[in-house]
Amino acid sequence: MDRNIQQSPQKPLILWGARGHAKVLNEFLPRLGFRIVAVFDNAPVDSPPIAGVPVFVGMPGFRHWRSENPASDTQALIAIGGHRGRDRLEIQQELCDAGILPATAVHPTAFVAADACIGDGSQILGNAAVCTEAVIGKCCIINTSASVDHECSLGDGVHIAPGATLTGCVSIGEHSMIGAGAVVLPRIRIGRSVIIGAGSVVTRDIPDGKVAFGNPARIIRDNN
């Protein structure tokens, strides 16, 4: 398979986000047939995350790059992790408005069921699992070794952090984040803009805009 990719023309792709998540994506995107041609970030960086790939700052940098690279076949991924799902969606929309459509990236070691639905711009990272009839929204991150079991539904901009587990029929609202190693029990509903702390066990529904932590997870404050 690698031999065929090397012989085929690679698809140009840009990343928005010049920190660690860009390095994670760069590790496997060439194996999917992509060639990263530029990286963008809202703030200057001390050193480029990918050797030989130029870094531009903000939308002014993007417009400058775009004026010199008008090709219509370039795609994009938003390399911003954490609980910044709203930011990922807004940047993805701006790039779409500029004619650069989102890619969808599934690591070669990940499992995605044939009947799962993955939204534009979403990323399924190494050893993650997305099981039967799961629905993943736009610009989501299913991070390393995370598990999204059968019939789960994730809104746009959700991040399931490394090692987190969603058991069957879990529903998560847009922009929410499930912390590393957390477990969400079956049929739980988690609202919009929620943060579940690392290692938590969620045993009851969590309403919109809350931060919850512990075993069992309890609301500790509003998500401001």
Secondary structure, 3 states (H helix, E strand, C coil): CHHHHHHCCCEEEEEECCCHHHHHHHHHHHHHCEEEEEEEECCCCCCCCCCCCCEEEHHHHHHHHHHHCCCCCCEEEECCCCCCHHHHHHHHHHHHHCCCEECCEECCCCEECCCCEECCCCEECCCCEECCCCEECCCCEECCCCEECCCCEECCCCEECCCCEECCCCEECCCCEECCCCEECCCCEECCCCEECCCCEECCCECCCEEEECCCCEEEEECC
